[in-house]
Amino acid sequence: MQIDGIYPVKKDTLMYSDKDDSTSFDKLEEDSYVKIVMEAEDGYVFVNYNGNRGYIKTENIKKDD
């Protein structure tokens, strides 16, 4: 994944305010597009979704083949 790259999520996924499952604040639907803001770390990547910024689990991003 590239910083500033735009990628779809491959399934409904939660957005978190921190790299912690207990901090979810929004849900993204499958095939929603997110922009990568910071590199992946600890299984999460920091993204921008329609102006909302937060973490999603890296495993839920559709990566280029």
N, C-alpha and C positions, 0 to 999 in steps of 0.2 A: 504494500500500500504506500502511496506517495502522499506527502503533506500537500494540501490543497487539491488532492484528487477527490473526485465525486464517485461514490460507490453506493449500490443498493444494498439494503439489508435483506438477508435470505429467508427470514421468518419474522413473525411478530416478536419484538424485542423491547426490553425496558431501557430507559435512559436513566442514568445515575448522576448525582451531583458529585460523587467521589468514587474511587475505585473500591466500592463496598456494596454488596447486594442489598444492604439495609437502607441505602440512600436513593432508591428509585423515586422519580418524580413525574415521569411521562412514559407513554407507551408508543412505540413506532410500529406501524403496520408493515407487513411483508412488502417488499419492493419500494419502500420509501427510500429516497436518496439522501445521503449524508455527505458532508464535506469533511475530510480529515483535517484536523487542526494541529494535533501533536502526534508524534510517533506512539505506537502501541507499547504498553508497559504493564506488566503484571496481569496479562490477559484482558486488558481494557484498552480502548483507543478513545481519545478525546475528539469529539465531532461537533459540527454545527449543523443543526436541522432547523431550517426556516427561522433562523435568528436565535434559537435556543441552543445553548452550548452545554455539553455534558459528556459523560462517558457511556459507551456501550461495550458489550463484550465483543472482543475481536473475532471470536468464532462465528458471530452473526453477520459478518460483512461478506458479501460476495466479492471474491477477489478475481482479478483478471486471470485467465488461464494462460 
